[in-house]
Amino acid sequence: MNFFDTVCQEPPFRHKLFGICDDQDGGKAFTDTVNLSEWIATVKNDDQKQLVFTAIDKCVIKDHEENDRGRCDGMLTSDNSLYLIELKDATSHWQKGAVDQLASTIEFLKAHHDISSFKHKKAFACNKRRPRFQEIDNELNLRFYRKYGFRVDVQAEIIIAK
């Protein structure tokens, strides 16, 4: 399982603003710079850092692999940052499932790669129907960080760290 396999990556880019989409039709997640209404997550990259988007679900981990475990939709990486992203289009009862999928993906990632070189590690649960920040219980956030080494946010805006 190679999370850095170029077959699952889009070419590197430096867009200041773009979206991450998932058509929910069985295809893999992808980035977009044009169709704002299709964006589930909005990425703000004010410093225009070089980023690489990797499709995890349906590429790094195919549908027939690890059927009993969840996985998130995608990953953004730069020289010092790693962001895992789960995309949802639901009105209720979606947060726990999204956070669980992110946790499972972190376990897969750590089992196959040394990610200690990434200074910023965050996991985002993004929902098209609930784009504003959703508060996560401080205790859950702290437990998640202690267990996985990732900050977790429930919001549809991803701001790339300097």
N, C-alpha and C positions, 0 to 999 in steps of 0.2 A: 504494500500500500504506500504509494509515493505521493505525498501532498504537494510536492514541488515538481511534478511531472509536467513538462512543457506541453504535452498533448492536451491537458486539461486547463491550460492557461491561455488567456488573451494576451496579445502583445503588450509590452509595457507602455504606459501612457502617463501624461502629466496634466490632465484636465483639472481646472479649478473647481468645477461643479459637474457632477454626473449622477446618474441613478443606477441602482441595481434592481434588476427585474427578474421575475419568474412568472411565466405565462400560466403556471398551474396546469399545463396540458401534458405533462409527462416529460417535457424537455428540461435541460439544465438551466441554471441561473446564468445571467449575463449582464453586462453593463450597457448603458445607453446614455447618449448625450442630447437626444432630440425630443423624445416622447415623454415629457414630464408626467403626464397623466398615468403612465404605465409604471412609474417608479414606485417601488415598495420602500426602498431606503434611498435617502439623498446623501451623497458624500460631498463634503466640503474639504477641498485640498488647496487652501489659500496659498501655501508656499510652493505649490506645483511640484511636490515631491514625485519622483518616479514611482508608480504603483503597478502592481501586477494583480489581476483578478484571476482566481482559480476556482473553477466549478468543482465542488466536492461531491454533492449528491448527484448521482447519475454520470459521474466521470471518475473522480478519484475512487469513490466507492459506488460501484454499480448497483442497480436495483436487486440483482440476484445475490449480492454479497452481503454478509452480516445482516440477514433479514430480521434477526431478533434485537438489533440495536439501531438506535436513531443516529442521524448524522445531520449536520447543518447544510445549508445550500451553497455557501461559498466562503472564500477567504481573500482578503486583501493583504498584500505584503509590500513593505518598502525595505530600505536598508536596515532600519531599526525597529519597525513596527509590524505586528501581526494582528489582524482583526478577523475574527470568525463571525459570520453573519447568517442568521436564520430569518427567513422571510415568511411572513404569514399574511393571510387575507381572511381574517375571522373577526367576528364581533364579540365573542365571549369565550372564556375558559381556554385561552391559548397560551398564556404566559408560562405556566408550569411545563407544558409540553415543549415549548421553545427552549426554555432554560435546560431542560433535560437533554434535548438534542444537542445543544451546545456543549454540555458536560461530556456526553458520550463522544463527541467529535474531539474534544481536548484529549480524552483518554486514548483514542486512536492515534492522534497526532503525536503525543508523547511516547507512545509505544514504538513508533517508527522513526522518530526524528529527535535530534537534540535542538531544542528551540531556545536555549539559554542566551543566544546572541541577540535575541529580540528584546529591546529595552521596554517597549510598550506592547502589552498584550491585553486585548479587550475582546469580549464576546458581546455581540449585539443581537437582541431579539427585536426584530422590526415588524411592524404590522401596518399595512396600508390603511386599514380602517381606524387605527389608533396611532397616528403619527407622532403625537406629542409625547413628551417624556412621561413615563409611568413610573411612579416611585416603587422601588424595590425595598423590601424590608432590610434595614441596615444589618441585621443579624444574618440574613440570607446572603447578602453581598459579602460580608466578612467571611462567612463559612466558605462560600464559593472561591474567594480569593485564596484563603488558606489552603484549601484542598487542591485547587487547580492552578493557582498562580496567575489567574486572569481576572480582571475587573469585568463585571457584567452590567450591561445597561439595557433597559427596555425602552427603546426610542427609535424612531425612523431616521434620525439624523446622525451621521457618522462624521466626526471632525477628526481629520488626520493630524496627529501630533507632530510637533517640530522635531 
